[in-house]
Every structure is written in structure tokens, then in C-alpha cells.
């Protein structure tokens, strides 16, 4: 080989090395771009007032549910009391009828309510009413 061909191979080798060093993106396949779609959701911004209103609404709903449940329980208890009072009333009617039959058989007359007690009671009710109306606002 002649020295000029050797020199030519050396120069070509240097040029190839220079091209490799100066253009690295061409060897890496170019610049890559990626499209990123974030899937993060941000909750809506709420003020303290809105949160307070929501908390109040929840509290009132719970209070209404509790009140409704208590009213149902009270209604059931009242029905039980009414049944018991009805049975007491029927027994009192039976006892009153039996006493009336006994009095009739023995010839005992029932005492009539005195007129004085009724008039005294009315006078007392009038006095109480007058006292309460005199107090005023």
C-alpha cells in the first residue's frame, strides 16, 4: 500500500469518527415525543359555607329520621294505652251496672249531686280565670 492510500484511509476514518461524534441523535434514532394524558381528577372547590350547609342538611335529615321513628314508637305505645283504657272503661261499666242492680235490689236510692257544689265550683273557676287574665303581658 502506498502512503497516500494509507493517508486517505486515515482521513476517511477521522471524518467518519467526526461525523459520529458530531451527530449523535442520528445514531439514536432521532428525538422521541410522548403524549401523556393525565388521569388525575381534582375535586371541585368548595367553600367552608357550602360544607357547613351540607353538614347542616345531613344533620337535619338524621334528626327528621329520628323524630319519625320516635313518633312511630309513641303511636304504638298510645295504641297499647288506649286498648288498656278501653278495657278499664268496659270493666267500670260492668261494675257500675252491677252496683246499680244491687242498689235496686236493696232499695237504695242514688244520692243526687248537690247544687251547692256545682255553684261553688263555678264561682271558684271564675275567680281563677279572673286572676289569670289580670296578670296580663
N, CA, C and O atoms as CSV, one atom per row, in Angstrom:
chain,resi,resn,atom,element,x,y,z
A,1,UNK,N,N,0.829,-1.165,0.000
A,1,UNK,CA,C,0.000,0.000,0.000
A,1,UNK,C,C,0.872,1.226,0.000
A,1,UNK,O,O,1.935,1.314,0.615
A,2,UNK,N,N,0.377,2.081,-0.679
A,2,UNK,CA,C,1.114,3.318,-0.811
A,2,UNK,C,C,0.773,4.228,0.338
A,2,UNK,O,O,-0.293,4.121,0.944
A,3,UNK,N,N,1.681,5.114,0.629
A,3,UNK,CA,C,1.439,6.019,1.742
A,3,UNK,C,C,0.249,6.943,1.487
A,3,UNK,O,O,-0.392,7.377,2.444
A,4,UNK,N,N,-0.057,7.247,0.274
A,4,UNK,CA,C,-1.164,8.143,0.008
A,4,UNK,C,C,-2.490,7.428,0.276
A,4,UNK,O,O,-3.438,8.057,0.746
A,5,UNK,N,N,-2.573,6.138,-0.010
A,5,UNK,CA,C,-3.794,5.410,0.291
A,5,UNK,C,C,-3.955,5.218,1.792
A,5,UNK,O,O,-5.068,5.212,2.318
A,6,UNK,N,N,-2.847,5.065,2.457
A,6,UNK,CA,C,-2.921,4.959,3.913
A,6,UNK,C,C,-3.409,6.268,4.509
A,6,UNK,O,O,-4.230,6.311,5.425
A,7,UNK,N,N,-2.862,7.327,3.944
A,7,UNK,CA,C,-3.282,8.662,4.426
A,7,UNK,C,C,-4.758,8.873,4.117
A,7,UNK,O,O,-5.482,9.476,4.909
A,8,UNK,N,N,-5.200,8.379,2.969
A,8,UNK,CA,C,-6.604,8.539,2.603
A,8,UNK,C,C,-7.493,7.730,3.564
A,8,UNK,O,O,-8.537,8.228,3.985
A,9,UNK,N,N,-7.110,6.517,3.913
A,9,UNK,CA,C,-7.873,5.726,4.860
A,9,UNK,C,C,-7.920,6.391,6.238
A,9,UNK,O,O,-8.945,6.337,6.916
A,10,UNK,N,N,-6.845,7.001,6.641
A,10,UNK,CA,C,-6.787,7.679,7.935
A,10,UNK,C,C,-7.716,8.885,7.914
A,10,UNK,O,O,-8.441,9.112,8.883
A,11,UNK,N,N,-7.713,9.649,6.854
A,11,UNK,CA,C,-8.554,10.850,6.753
A,11,UNK,C,C,-10.033,10.421,6.726
A,11,UNK,O,O,-10.869,11.023,7.400
A,12,UNK,N,N,-10.348,9.376,5.941
A,12,UNK,CA,C,-11.730,8.909,5.865
A,12,UNK,C,C,-12.157,8.411,7.247
A,12,UNK,O,O,-13.286,8.667,7.667
A,13,UNK,N,N,-11.284,7.710,7.954
A,13,UNK,CA,C,-11.603,7.232,9.303
A,13,UNK,C,C,-11.854,8.368,10.269
A,13,UNK,O,O,-12.768,8.302,11.091
A,14,UNK,N,N,-11.024,9.437,10.171
A,14,UNK,CA,C,-11.204,10.611,11.024
A,14,UNK,C,C,-12.520,11.331,10.709
A,14,UNK,O,O,-13.214,11.796,11.613
A,15,UNK,N,N,-12.849,11.415,9.429
A,15,UNK,CA,C,-14.097,12.077,9.037
A,15,UNK,C,C,-15.288,11.269,9.558
A,15,UNK,O,O,-16.254,11.842,10.062
A,16,UNK,N,N,-15.220,9.958,9.439
A,16,UNK,CA,C,-16.320,9.121,9.926
A,16,UNK,C,C,-16.448,9.270,11.441
A,16,UNK,O,O,-17.555,9.378,11.969
A,17,UNK,N,N,-15.311,9.275,12.135
A,17,UNK,CA,C,-15.358,9.476,13.600
A,17,UNK,C,C,-15.917,10.839,13.955
A,17,UNK,O,O,-16.673,10.958,14.919
A,18,UNK,N,N,-15.568,11.863,13.208
A,18,UNK,CA,C,-16.066,13.216,13.456
A,18,UNK,C,C,-17.569,13.269,13.238
A,18,UNK,O,O,-18.296,13.905,14.002
A,19,UNK,N,N,-18.030,12.597,12.189
A,19,UNK,CA,C,-19.473,12.588,11.905
A,19,UNK,C,C,-20.200,11.867,13.037
A,19,UNK,O,O,-21.262,12.313,13.472
A,20,UNK,N,N,-19.649,10.774,13.510
A,20,UNK,CA,C,-20.276,10.023,14.596
A,20,UNK,C,C,-20.331,10.867,15.857
A,20,UNK,O,O,-21.343,10.862,16.557
A,21,UNK,N,N,-19.266,11.590,16.157
A,21,UNK,CA,C,-19.211,12.406,17.371
A,21,UNK,C,C,-20.123,13.620,17.246
A,21,UNK,O,O,-20.785,13.984,18.218
A,22,UNK,N,N,-20.176,14.249,16.094
A,22,UNK,CA,C,-20.947,15.483,15.946
A,22,UNK,C,C,-22.449,15.243,15.782
A,22,UNK,O,O,-23.232,16.139,16.096
A,23,UNK,N,N,-22.876,14.096,15.314
A,23,UNK,CA,C,-24.288,13.838,15.095
A,23,UNK,C,C,-24.769,12.615,15.884
A,23,UNK,O,O,-25.112,11.595,15.285
A,24,UNK,N,N,-24.800,12.705,17.229
A,24,UNK,CA,C,-25.261,11.547,17.989
A,24,UNK,C,C,-26.761,11.298,17.851
A,24,UNK,O,O,-27.152,10.132,17.917
A,25,UNK,N,N,-27.649,12.303,17.662
A,25,UNK,CA,C,-29.068,11.990,17.514
A,25,UNK,C,C,-29.352,11.111,16.313
A,25,UNK,O,O,-30.304,10.331,16.345
A,26,UNK,N,N,-28.587,11.206,15.289
A,26,UNK,CA,C,-28.841,10.387,14.115
A,26,UNK,C,C,-28.596,8.913,14.411
A,26,UNK,O,O,-29.225,8.046,13.805
A,27,UNK,N,N,-27.700,8.628,15.324
A,27,UNK,CA,C,-27.449,7.246,15.697
A,27,UNK,C,C,-28.494,6.722,16.682
A,27,UNK,O,O,-28.761,5.522,16.727
A,28,UNK,N,N,-29.084,7.627,17.474
A,28,UNK,CA,C,-30.072,7.198,18.468
A,28,UNK,C,C,-31.466,7.068,17.879
A,28,UNK,O,O,-32.371,6.626,18.587
A,29,UNK,N,N,-31.675,7.408,16.696
A,29,UNK,CA,C,-32.962,7.245,16.055
A,29,UNK,C,C,-33.788,8.513,16.092
A,29,UNK,O,O,-34.979,8.450,15.786
A,30,UNK,N,N,-33.254,9.616,16.434
A,30,UNK,CA,C,-33.970,10.879,16.437
A,30,UNK,C,C,-34.622,11.172,17.781
A,30,UNK,O,O,-34.544,10.380,18.720
A,31,UNK,N,N,-35.248,12.302,17.842
A,31,UNK,CA,C,-35.901,12.734,19.079
A,31,UNK,C,C,-37.289,12.092,19.184
A,31,UNK,O,O,-38.063,12.131,18.227
A,32,UNK,N,N,-37.601,11.509,20.329
A,32,UNK,CA,C,-38.887,10.856,20.527
A,32,UNK,C,C,-39.802,11.779,21.317
A,32,UNK,O,O,-39.370,12.439,22.261
A,33,UNK,N,N,-41.077,11.819,20.921
A,33,UNK,CA,C,-42.071,12.605,21.654
A,33,UNK,C,C,-43.134,11.649,22.182
A,33,UNK,O,O,-43.543,10.706,21.505
A,34,UNK,N,N,-43.560,11.915,23.385
A,34,UNK,CA,C,-44.574,11.083,24.029
A,34,UNK,C,C,-45.765,11.958,24.374
A,34,UNK,O,O,-45.606,13.106,24.788
A,35,UNK,N,N,-46.961,11.406,24.200
A,35,UNK,CA,C,-48.170,12.123,24.579
A,35,UNK,C,C,-48.659,11.534,25.896
A,35,UNK,O,O,-48.962,10.343,25.978
A,36,UNK,N,N,-48.733,12.367,26.916
A,36,UNK,CA,C,-49.124,11.931,28.243
A,36,UNK,C,C,-50.513,12.495,28.540
A,36,UNK,O,O,-50.740,13.701,28.443
A,37,UNK,N,N,-51.451,11.591,28.909
A,37,UNK,CA,C,-52.802,12.012,29.280
A,37,UNK,C,C,-52.964,11.775,30.777
A,37,UNK,O,O,-53.095,10.631,31.211
A,38,UNK,N,N,-52.955,12.815,31.547
A,38,UNK,CA,C,-53.101,12.619,32.999
A,38,UNK,C,C,-54.517,12.169,33.343
A,38,UNK,O,O,-55.491,12.643,32.757
A,39,UNK,N,N,-54.618,11.245,34.301
A,39,UNK,CA,C,-55.922,10.747,34.739
A,39,UNK,C,C,-56.168,11.114,36.194
A,39,UNK,O,O,-56.777,10.353,36.945
A,40,UNK,N,N,-55.703,12.249,36.568
A,40,UNK,CA,C,-55.887,12.737,37.930
A,40,UNK,C,C,-57.112,13.637,37.933
A,40,UNK,O,O,-57.203,14.581,37.148
A,41,UNK,N,N,-58.052,13.336,38.822
A,41,UNK,CA,C,-59.241,14.181,38.936
A,41,UNK,C,C,-59.090,15.072,40.159
A,41,UNK,O,O,-58.665,14.628,41.226
A,42,UNK,N,N,-59.431,16.285,39.986
A,42,UNK,CA,C,-59.367,17.260,41.070
A,42,UNK,C,C,-60.788,17.531,41.532
A,42,UNK,O,O,-61.641,17.903,40.725
A,43,UNK,N,N,-61.056,17.348,42.824
A,43,UNK,CA,C,-62.416,17.606,43.301
A,43,UNK,C,C,-62.756,19.090,43.174
A,43,UNK,O,O,-61.888,19.962,43.199
A,44,UNK,N,N,-64.043,19.331,43.040
A,44,UNK,CA,C,-64.464,20.721,42.892
A,44,UNK,C,C,-64.131,21.510,44.151
A,44,UNK,O,O,-64.134,20.975,45.260
A,45,UNK,N,N,-63.854,22.753,43.962
A,45,UNK,CA,C,-63.512,23.622,45.078
A,45,UNK,C,C,-64.786,23.974,45.830
A,45,UNK,O,O,-65.751,24.461,45.241
A,46,UNK,N,N,-64.781,23.725,47.131
A,46,UNK,CA,C,-65.956,24.009,47.955
A,46,UNK,C,C,-65.543,24.949,49.074
A,46,UNK,O,O,-64.487,24.804,49.691
A,47,UNK,N,N,-66.396,25.894,49.305
A,47,UNK,CA,C,-66.122,26.835,50.384
A,47,UNK,C,C,-66.546,26.234,51.715
A,47,UNK,O,O,-67.258,25.231,51.769
A,48,UNK,N,N,-66.101,26.859,52.767
A,48,UNK,CA,C,-66.483,26.398,54.100
A,48,UNK,C,C,-67.992,26.526,54.306
A,48,UNK,O,O,-68.609,25.703,54.983
A,49,UNK,N,N,-68.562,27.548,53.724
A,49,UNK,CA,C,-70.008,27.758,53.857
A,49,UNK,C,C,-70.779,26.608,53.203
A,49,UNK,O,O,-71.756,26.113,53.765
A,50,UNK,N,N,-70.338,26.186,52.018
A,50,UNK,CA,C,-71.020,25.080,51.330
A,50,UNK,C,C,-70.897,23.797,52.141
A,50,UNK,O,O,-71.857,23.034,52.247
A,51,UNK,N,N,-69.728,23.558,52.711
A,51,UNK,CA,C,-69.550,22.364,53.540
A,51,UNK,C,C,-70.417,22.438,54.787
A,51,UNK,O,O,-70.987,21.431,55.207
A,52,UNK,N,N,-70.523,23.619,55.381
A,52,UNK,CA,C,-71.360,23.789,56.577
A,52,UNK,C,C,-72.829,23.552,56.237
A,52,UNK,O,O,-73.555,22.940,57.021
A,53,UNK,N,N,-73.265,24.028,55.086
A,53,UNK,CA,C,-74.655,23.834,54.671
A,53,UNK,C,C,-74.931,22.353,54.452
A,53,UNK,O,O,-75.970,21.847,54.876
A,54,UNK,N,N,-74.004,21.650,53.791
A,54,UNK,CA,C,-74.185,20.210,53.580
A,54,UNK,C,C,-74.233,19.459,54.900
A,54,UNK,O,O,-75.050,18.554,55.072
A,55,UNK,N,N,-73.367,19.827,55.832
A,55,UNK,CA,C,-73.364,19.167,57.142
A,55,UNK,C,C,-74.678,19.434,57.866
A,55,UNK,O,O,-75.221,18.536,58.510
A,56,UNK,N,N,-75.195,20.660,57.769
A,56,UNK,CA,C,-76.465,21.004,58.403
A,56,UNK,C,C,-77.608,20.199,57.784
A,56,UNK,O,O,-78.488,19.720,58.499
A,57,UNK,N,N,-77.599,20.050,56.453
A,57,UNK,CA,C,-78.648,19.279,55.793
A,57,UNK,C,C,-78.609,17.821,56.233
A,57,UNK,O,O,-79.655,17.218,56.475
A,58,UNK,N,N,-77.412,17.251,56.338
A,58,UNK,CA,C,-77.299,15.873,56.807
A,58,UNK,C,C,-77.791,15.743,58.243
A,58,UNK,O,O,-78.476,14.779,58.587
A,59,UNK,N,N,-77.443,16.707,59.071
A,59,UNK,CA,C,-77.878,16.682,60.468
A,59,UNK,C,C,-79.397,16.767,60.558
A,59,UNK,O,O,-80.014,16.038,61.335
A,60,UNK,N,N,-79.995,17.641,59.779
A,60,UNK,CA,C,-81.449,17.788,59.809
A,60,UNK,C,C,-82.136,16.517,59.289
A,60,UNK,O,O,-83.181,16.123,59.807
A,61,UNK,N,N,-81.556,15.880,58.274
A,61,UNK,CA,C,-82.135,14.640,57.757
A,61,UNK,C,C,-82.102,13.552,58.825
A,61,UNK,O,O,-83.072,12.814,58.998
A,62,UNK,N,N,-80.983,13.455,59.539
A,62,UNK,CA,C,-80.893,12.468,60.618
A,62,UNK,C,C,-81.887,12.790,61.730
A,62,UNK,O,O,-82.498,11.883,62.294
A,63,UNK,N,N,-82.053,14.070,62.047
A,63,UNK,CA,C,-82.990,14.483,63.085
A,63,UNK,C,C,-84.419,14.140,62.672
A,63,UNK,O,O,-85.207,13.666,63.491
A,64,UNK,N,N,-84.755,14.380,61.403
A,64,UNK,CA,C,-86.102,14.066,60.928
A,64,UNK,C,C,-86.351,12.559,60.963
A,64,UNK,O,O,-87.441,12.121,61.332
A,65,UNK,N,N,-85.351,11.763,60.583
A,65,UNK,CA,C,-85.499,10.306,60.651
A,65,UNK,C,C,-85.699,9.849,62.089
A,65,UNK,O,O,-86.548,9.002,62.368
A,66,UNK,N,N,-84.916,10.411,62.996
A,66,UNK,CA,C,-85.037,10.053,64.408
A,66,UNK,C,C,-86.409,10.437,64.950
A,66,UNK,O,O,-87.034,9.666,65.678
A,67,UNK,N,N,-86.872,11.624,64.594
A,67,UNK,CA,C,-88.183,12.089,65.050
A,67,UNK,C,C,-89.291,11.191,64.507
A,67,UNK,O,O,-90.224,10.845,65.232
A,68,UNK,N,N,-89.191,10.818,63.240
A,68,UNK,CA,C,-90.203,9.949,62.638
A,68,UNK,C,C,-90.235,8.591,63.344
A,68,UNK,O,O,-91.307,8.066,63.645
A,69,UNK,N,N,-89.066,8.036,63.603
A,69,UNK,CA,C,-89.003,6.745,64.290
A,69,UNK,C,C,-89.597,6.849,65.690
A,69,UNK,O,O,-90.336,5.963,66.119
A,70,UNK,N,N,-89.276,7.934,66.407
A,70,UNK,CA,C,-89.825,8.118,67.752
A,70,UNK,C,C,-91.337,8.303,67.721
A,70,UNK,O,O,-92.034,7.812,68.609
A,71,UNK,N,N,-91.852,9.001,66.716
A,71,UNK,CA,C,-93.303,9.180,66.609
A,71,UNK,C,C,-94.007,7.849,66.356
A,71,UNK,O,O,-95.094,7.615,66.883
A,72,UNK,N,N,-93.395,6.975,65.551
A,72,UNK,CA,C,-93.983,5.653,65.342
A,72,UNK,C,C,-94.015,4.870,66.641
A,72,UNK,O,O,-94.999,4.191,66.938
A,73,UNK,N,N,-92.937,4.960,67.420
A,73,UNK,CA,C,-92.888,4.246,68.698
A,73,UNK,C,C,-93.930,4.802,69.663
A,73,UNK,O,O,-94.604,4.041,70.358
A,74,UNK,N,N,-94.063,6.114,69.707
A,74,UNK,CA,C,-95.060,6.740,70.580
A,74,UNK,C,C,-96.464,6.334,70.151
A,74,UNK,O,O,-97.313,6.054,70.996
A,75,UNK,N,N,-96.717,6.300,68.837
A,75,UNK,CA,C,-98.026,5.884,68.333
A,75,UNK,C,C,-98.364,4.465,68.760
A,75,UNK,O,O,-99.499,4.175,69.138
A,76,UNK,N,N,-97.361,3.572,68.697
A,76,UNK,CA,C,-97.600,2.185,69.115
A,76,UNK,C,C,-97.900,2.125,70.609
A,76,UNK,O,O,-98.790,1.389,71.036
A,77,UNK,N,N,-97.163,2.895,71.402
A,77,UNK,CA,C,-97.399,2.910,72.852
A,77,UNK,C,C,-98.777,3.487,73.174
A,77,UNK,O,O,-99.457,3.010,74.083
A,78,UNK,N,N,-99.185,4.509,72.432
A,78,UNK,CA,C,-100.507,5.114,72.664
A,78,UNK,C,C,-101.600,4.104,72.341
A,78,UNK,O,O,-102.599,4.029,73.055
A,79,UNK,N,N,-101.424,3.317,71.265
A,79,UNK,CA,C,-102.431,2.301,70.933
A,79,UNK,C,C,-102.569,1.281,72.060
A,79,UNK,O,O,-103.676,0.847,72.378
A,80,UNK,N,N,-101.444,0.900,72.661
A,80,UNK,CA,C,-101.493,-0.050,73.779
A,80,UNK,C,C,-102.240,0.571,74.952
A,80,UNK,O,O,-103.068,-0.090,75.579
A,81,UNK,N,N,-101.951,1.843,75.257
A,81,UNK,CA,C,-102.613,2.525,76.374
A,81,UNK,C,C,-104.109,2.665,76.103
A,81,UNK,O,O,-104.920,2.492,77.013
A,82,UNK,N,N,-104.480,2.976,74.861
A,82,UNK,CA,C,-105.900,3.126,74.519
A,82,UNK,C,C,-106.628,1.802,74.700
A,82,UNK,O,O,-107.745,1.781,75.216
A,83,UNK,N,N,-106.011,0.690,74.283
A,83,UNK,CA,C,-106.646,-0.626,74.486
A,83,UNK,C,C,-106.854,-0.900,75.971
A,83,UNK,O,O,-107.907,-1.389,76.381
A,84,UNK,N,N,-105.844,-0.581,76.766
A,84,UNK,CA,C,-105.952,-0.823,78.208
A,84,UNK,C,C,-107.040,0.067,78.810
A,84,UNK,O,O,-107.829,-0.400,79.632
A,85,UNK,N,N,-107.095,1.335,78.415
A,85,UNK,CA,C,-108.145,2.231,78.927
A,85,UNK,C,C,-109.530,1.769,78.504
A,85,UNK,O,O,-110.485,1.867,79.274
A,86,UNK,N,N,-109.638,1.261,77.274
A,86,UNK,CA,C,-110.938,0.731,76.827
A,86,UNK,C,C,-111.360,-0.466,77.676
A,86,UNK,O,O,-112.529,-0.595,78.040
A,87,UNK,N,N,-110.408,-1.333,77.987
A,87,UNK,CA,C,-110.766,-2.497,78.820
A,87,UNK,C,C,-111.149,-2.034,80.231
A,87,UNK,O,O,-112.076,-2.581,80.828
A,88,UNK,N,N,-110.442,-1.029,80.767
A,88,UNK,CA,C,-110.792,-0.491,82.091
A,88,UNK,C,C,-112.178,0.132,82.048
A,88,UNK,O,O,-112.974,-0.051,82.969
A,89,UNK,N,N,-112.471,0.876,80.969
A,89,UNK,CA,C,-113.782,1.516,80.840
A,89,UNK,C,C,-114.891,0.469,80.772
A,89,UNK,O,O,-115.938,0.625,81.401
A,90,UNK,N,N,-114.660,-0.593,80.012
A,90,UNK,CA,C,-115.699,-1.621,79.931
A,90,UNK,C,C,-115.904,-2.303,81.287
A,90,UNK,O,O,-117.035,-2.624,81.649
A,91,UNK,N,N,-114.829,-2.525,82.034
A,91,UNK,CA,C,-114.963,-3.124,83.371
A,91,UNK,C,C,-115.695,-2.175,84.317
A,91,UNK,O,O,-116.537,-2.602,85.107
A,92,UNK,N,N,-115.367,-0.883,84.230
A,92,UNK,CA,C,-116.074,0.090,85.076
A,92,UNK,C,C,-117.563,0.125,84.740
A,92,UNK,O,O,-118.397,0.240,85.638
A,93,UNK,N,N,-117.900,0.027,83.465
A,93,UNK,CA,C,-119.309,-0.004,83.071
A,93,UNK,C,C,-119.997,-1.243,83.633
A,93,UNK,O,O,-121.133,-1.172,84.102
A,94,UNK,N,N,-119.302,-2.380,83.584
A,94,UNK,CA,C,-119.875,-3.609,84.150
A,94,UNK,C,C,-120.085,-3.468,85.663
A,94,UNK,O,O,-121.129,-3.848,86.192
A,95,UNK,N,N,-119.074,-2.916,86.350
A,95,UNK,CA,C,-119.185,-2.736,87.806
A,95,UNK,C,C,-120.302,-1.759,88.146
A,95,UNK,O,O,-121.058,-1.975,89.093
A,96,UNK,N,N,-120.403,-0.675,87.361
A,96,UNK,CA,C,-121.460,0.310,87.597
A,96,UNK,C,C,-122.843,-0.327,87.401
A,96,UNK,O,O,-123.766,-0.057,88.168
A,97,UNK,N,N,-122.978,-1.162,86.387
A,97,UNK,CA,C,-124.257,-1.837,86.150
A,97,UNK,C,C,-124.571,-2.804,87.294
A,97,UNK,O,O,-125.716,-2.891,87.738
A,98,UNK,N,N,-123.558,-3.526,87.767
A,98,UNK,CA,C,-123.768,-4.457,88.879
A,98,UNK,C,C,-124.163,-3.701,90.150
A,98,UNK,O,O,-125.065,-4.129,90.870
A,99,UNK,N,N,-123.495,-2.582,90.425
A,99,UNK,CA,C,-123.818,-1.783,91.612
A,99,UNK,C,C,-125.250,-1.250,91.496
A,99,UNK,O,O,-125.998,-1.242,92.473
A,100,UNK,N,N,-125.624,-0.804,90.286
A,100,UNK,CA,C,-126.993,-0.306,90.090
A,100,UNK,C,C,-128.014,-1.410,90.355
A,100,UNK,O,O,-129.058,-1.159,90.958
A,101,UNK,N,N,-127.720,-2.624,89.908
A,101,UNK,CA,C,-128.627,-3.755,90.162
A,101,UNK,C,C,-128.697,-4.071,91.657
A,101,UNK,O,O,-129.773,-4.361,92.178
A,102,UNK,N,N,-127.561,-4.016,92.347
A,102,UNK,CA,C,-127.537,-4.286,93.796
A,102,UNK,C,C,-128.341,-3.226,94.540
A,102,UNK,O,O,-129.132,-3.547,95.426
A,103,UNK,N,N,-128.132,-1.934,94.168
A,103,UNK,CA,C,-128.872,-0.844,94.817
A,103,UNK,C,C,-130.366,-0.996,94.566
A,103,UNK,O,O,-131.184,-0.765,95.456
A,104,UNK,N,N,-130.712,-1.389,93.340
A,104,UNK,CA,C,-132.122,-1.551,93.010
A,104,UNK,C,C,-132.739,-2.696,93.811
A,104,UNK,O,O,-133.873,-2.593,94.279
A,105,UNK,N,N,-131.985,-3.790,93.967
A,105,UNK,CA,C,-132.484,-4.938,94.708
A,105,UNK,C,C,-132.623,-4.622,96.189
A,105,UNK,O,O,-133.549,-5.108,96.839
A,106,UNK,N,N,-131.719,-3.816,96.729
A,106,UNK,CA,C,-131.759,-3.487,98.154
A,106,UNK,C,C,-132.624,-2.262,98.430
A,106,UNK,O,O,-132.885,-1.946,99.590
A,107,UNK,N,N,-133.061,-1.583,97.412
A,107,UNK,CA,C,-133.933,-0.431,97.603
A,107,UNK,C,C,-133.170,0.841,97.978
A,107,UNK,O,O,-133.739,1.749,98.585
A,108,UNK,N,N,-131.935,0.907,97.633
A,108,UNK,CA,C,-131.124,2.100,97.945
A,108,UNK,C,C,-131.222,3.053,96.771
A,108,UNK,O,O,-131.080,2.668,95.611
A,109,UNK,N,N,-131.473,4.326,97.112
A,109,UNK,CA,C,-131.541,5.338,96.073
A,109,UNK,C,C,-130.164,5.988,95.927
A,109,UNK,O,O,-129.423,6.154,96.895
A,110,UNK,N,N,-129.861,6.339,94.721
A,110,UNK,CA,C,-128.578,7.005,94.476
A,110,UNK,C,C,-128.657,8.440,94.961
A,110,UNK,O,O,-129.667,9.115,94.758
A,111,UNK,N,N,-127.591,8.909,95.605
A,111,UNK,CA,C,-127.627,10.312,96.026
A,111,UNK,C,C,-127.507,11.226,94.819
A,111,UNK,O,O,-126.736,10.972,93.894
A,112,UNK,N,N,-128.288,12.290,94.855
A,112,UNK,CA,C,-128.240,13.250,93.759
A,112,UNK,C,C,-127.141,14.267,94.064
A,112,UNK,O,O,-126.967,14.657,95.219
A,113,UNK,N,N,-126.403,14.696,93.053
A,113,UNK,CA,C,-125.345,15.689,93.296
A,113,UNK,C,C,-125.966,16.993,93.779
A,113,UNK,O,O,-126.983,17.452,93.259
A,114,UNK,N,N,-125.332,17.569,94.780
A,114,UNK,CA,C,-125.885,18.801,95.357
A,114,UNK,C,C,-125.611,19.978,94.438
A,114,UNK,O,O,-124.600,20.026,93.738
A,115,UNK,N,N,-126.540,20.925,94.461
A,115,UNK,CA,C,-126.445,22.105,93.622
A,115,UNK,C,C,-125.368,23.039,94.157
A,115,UNK,O,O,-124.722,23.748,93.385
A,116,UNK,N,N,-125.170,23.045,95.466
A,116,UNK,CA,C,-124.199,23.935,96.074
A,116,UNK,C,C,-122.788,23.640,95.573
A,116,UNK,O,O,-122.029,24.573,95.311
A,117,UNK,N,N,-122.424,22.394,95.437
A,117,UNK,CA,C,-121.077,22.055,94.995
A,117,UNK,C,C,-120.836,22.570,93.591
A,117,UNK,O,O,-119.764,23.103,93.303
A,118,UNK,N,N,-121.817,22.420,92.712
A,118,UNK,CA,C,-121.658,22.893,91.353
A,118,UNK,C,C,-121.493,24.405,91.324
A,118,UNK,O,O,-120.628,24.916,90.614
A,119,UNK,N,N,-122.314,25.133,92.093
A,119,UNK,CA,C,-122.237,26.588,92.074
A,119,UNK,C,C,-120.922,27.060,92.705
A,119,UNK,O,O,-120.332,28.041,92.252
A,120,UNK,N,N,-120.463,26.356,93.754
A,120,UNK,CA,C,-119.187,26.728,94.368
A,120,UNK,C,C,-118.044,26.482,93.373
A,120,UNK,O,O,-117.109,27.277,93.277
A,121,UNK,N,N,-118.133,25.401,92.657
A,121,UNK,CA,C,-117.076,25.102,91.696
A,121,UNK,C,C,-117.045,26.148,90.586
A,121,UNK,O,O,-115.966,26.580,90.180
A,122,UNK,N,N,-118.198,26.557,90.096
A,122,UNK,CA,C,-118.256,27.583,89.063
A,122,UNK,C,C,-117.686,28.895,89.569
A,122,UNK,O,O,-116.933,29.559,88.857
A,123,UNK,N,N,-118.041,29.281,90.803
A,123,UNK,CA,C,-117.520,30.525,91.375
A,123,UNK,C,C,-116.001,30.438,91.500
A,123,UNK,O,O,-115.299,31.408,91.215
A,124,UNK,N,N,-115.494,29.289,91.923
A,124,UNK,CA,C,-114.042,29.114,92.059
A,124,UNK,C,C,-113.357,29.218,90.688
A,124,UNK,O,O,-112.304,29.844,90.569
A,125,UNK,N,N,-113.952,28.606,89.652
A,125,UNK,CA,C,-113.387,28.662,88.306
A,125,UNK,C,C,-113.356,30.090,87.783
A,125,UNK,O,O,-112.407,30.489,87.108
A,126,UNK,N,N,-114.403,30.866,88.097
A,126,UNK,CA,C,-114.455,32.260,87.656
A,126,UNK,C,C,-113.344,33.060,88.328
A,126,UNK,O,O,-112.696,33.871,87.666
A,127,UNK,N,N,-113.106,32.858,89.618
A,127,UNK,CA,C,-112.056,33.578,90.336
A,127,UNK,C,C,-110.681,33.239,89.768
A,127,UNK,O,O,-109.844,34.123,89.586
A,128,UNK,N,N,-110.456,31.983,89.495
A,128,UNK,CA,C,-109.156,31.567,88.939
A,128,UNK,C,C,-108.967,32.182,87.572
A,128,UNK,O,O,-107.869,32.639,87.254
A,129,UNK,N,N,-109.999,32.209,86.756
A,129,UNK,CA,C,-109.922,32.780,85.437
A,129,UNK,C,C,-109.628,34.282,85.499
A,129,UNK,O,O,-108.827,34.796,84.719
A,130,UNK,N,N,-110.284,34.983,86.438
A,130,UNK,CA,C,-110.071,36.416,86.598
A,130,UNK,C,C,-108.638,36.700,87.013
A,130,UNK,O,O,-108.031,37.643,86.506
A,131,UNK,N,N,-108.077,35.902,87.930
A,131,UNK,CA,C,-106.712,36.102,88.378
A,131,UNK,C,C,-105.733,35.917,87.236
A,131,UNK,O,O,-104.789,36.695,87.099
A,132,UNK,N,N,-105.942,34.902,86.416
A,132,UNK,CA,C,-105.013,34.639,85.323
A,132,UNK,C,C,-105.122,35.703,84.239
A,132,UNK,O,O,-104.126,36.027,83.593
A,133,UNK,N,N,-106.321,36.253,84.030
A,133,UNK,CA,C,-106.465,37.293,82.992
A,133,UNK,C,C,-105.954,38.637,83.492
A,133,UNK,O,O,-105.612,39.489,82.672
A,134,UNK,N,N,-105.887,38.866,84.811
A,134,UNK,CA,C,-105.393,40.133,85.358
A,134,UNK,C,C,-103.872,40.218,85.263
A,134,UNK,O,O,-103.322,41.319,85.276
A,135,UNK,N,N,-103.202,39.119,85.169
A,135,UNK,CA,C,-101.735,39.140,85.112
A,135,UNK,C,C,-101.257,39.855,83.866
A,135,UNK,O,O,-100.343,40.677,83.933
A,136,UNK,N,N,-101.845,39.560,82.766
A,136,UNK,CA,C,-101.543,40.253,81.524
A,136,UNK,C,C,-100.107,40.086,81.077
A,136,UNK,O,O,-99.314,39.417,81.740
A,137,UNK,N,N,-99.770,40.706,79.933
A,137,UNK,CA,C,-98.435,40.564,79.371
A,137,UNK,C,C,-97.396,41.387,80.037
A,137,UNK,O,O,-96.230,41.347,79.644
